[in-house]
Amino acid sequence: MMEDFIEQNSDIELIAHIFEAFPDSRRFYVNVPPSAETYEIEKMDFGKNADFTQDDLAPSELRLLMYKIQTKILKCAADRNNADFIDIHESLVRADGFLRDAFTQHDPTHANQDFGDAMLDVILTQVEATR
């Protein structure tokens, strides 16, 4: 099933075309941050949908499961394209897989600048290690 998704995903297809254009380049896939388990819905900006409540969003368990599936798809795509996969460092997530509160952006799906800074260090360390 993941193979079918990769075959039909235009973003992954675009990445493959970029790799074809630069065949001697080093290739890395960097995973996206996981969801926060909880967040402050009153601070979220939904625009026209401002009447959302916590109950209108997917349960945290489902968000975590979808994240794990997404991660497997990205790893598979990295393998298919002979790319290194850079996963989220364990210090940035809780033991259950959710993003640590210190790295959330007050909504379920976005990390903050501190997360970005920490991941940049992870990326640079891995890139240097594979030179």
C-alpha positions in Angstrom: 0.0 0.0 0.0 2.8 2.4 0.8 4.4 1.7 -2.5 1.1 2.6 -4.2 0.9 5.8 -2.3 4.5 6.7 -3.2 3.8 6.0 -6.9 0.8 8.3 -6.9 2.1 11.1 -4.7 3.1 14.1 -6.8 5.4 15.6 -4.1 7.4 12.4 -4.0 7.4 12.3 -7.7 8.7 15.9 -7.8 11.5 15.0 -5.4 12.5 12.1 -7.7 12.7 14.5 -10.6 15.0 16.8 -8.5 17.2 13.9 -7.7 17.4 13.0 -11.4 18.4 16.6 -12.2 21.3 16.4 -9.7 22.4 12.7 -9.8 25.6 13.2 -7.8 24.0 15.1 -5.0 23.7 13.8 -1.4 20.1 13.0 -0.6 18.3 13.5 2.7 14.7 13.2 3.7 14.0 15.0 7.0 11.0 13.9 8.9 8.3 16.4 9.9 7.6 17.0 13.6 4.9 14.8 15.3 1.7 16.2 16.6 1.4 17.7 20.1 -1.0 15.6 22.2 -2.7 18.6 23.7 -2.8 22.2 22.7 -4.5 25.5 23.6 -7.4 25.5 21.1 -8.4 29.1 22.2 -5.1 30.3 20.9 -5.5 28.7 17.5 -6.5 30.8 14.5 -9.0 29.0 12.4 -10.2 32.1 10.5 -13.7 31.4 9.3 -13.9 28.2 11.3 -13.3 30.0 14.7 -16.1 28.0 16.3 -14.1 24.8 16.3 -13.8 23.1 19.6 -11.4 20.4 20.8 -14.1 17.8 19.9 -14.0 18.9 16.2 -10.4 17.8 15.8 -9.1 14.3 15.4 -8.3 12.4 18.6 -4.7 12.5 19.7 -4.3 8.7 19.3 -5.4 9.0 15.6 -3.0 11.9 15.0 -0.1 9.9 16.4 -1.1 6.8 14.3 -1.3 8.9 11.1 2.1 10.4 12.0 3.6 6.9 12.3 2.2 5.9 8.9 3.5 9.1 7.4 6.9 8.5 8.8 7.0 4.9 7.3 6.0 6.4 3.9 8.8 8.9 4.1 11.3 6.3 5.1 10.2 4.1 2.2 10.5 7.0 -0.2 14.0 7.8 1.1 15.1 4.2 0.6 13.7 4.1 -2.9 15.7 7.2 -3.8 18.9 6.1 -2.1 18.5 9.0 0.4 19.4 9.1 4.1 16.4 9.5 6.4 16.8 12.0 9.2 14.2 11.3 11.9 13.2 13.6 14.8 15.7 13.4 17.6 14.3 11.4 20.6 15.0 14.4 22.9 12.3 16.4 21.0 9.5 13.9 21.6 7.9 12.3 24.6 8.2 8.6 25.3 4.8 8.1 23.7 5.9 9.8 20.5 4.1 13.1 20.8 6.0 16.4 20.5 7.3 17.7 23.8 5.3 20.7 25.1 8.4 22.9 25.0 8.5 22.6 21.2 4.8 23.2 20.4 3.4 26.2 18.6 0.0 26.2 20.5 -1.7 24.0 17.9 -1.7 20.2 17.1 0.6 20.2 14.1 3.2 22.9 14.2 6.5 23.0 16.1 8.2 26.2 17.3 11.5 27.9 16.6 13.3 26.0 19.4 12.3 22.8 17.6 13.7 24.1 14.3 16.9 25.1 16.0 17.3 21.7 17.6 16.5 19.8 14.4 19.0 22.0 12.4 21.7 20.7 14.8 20.5 17.1 14.2 20.6 17.6 10.5 24.0 19.2 10.4 25.5 16.5 12.7 24.1 13.7 10.4 25.3 15.5 7.3 28.8 15.9 8.7 28.9 12.3 9.9 28.1 11.0 6.4 30.7 13.1 4.5 
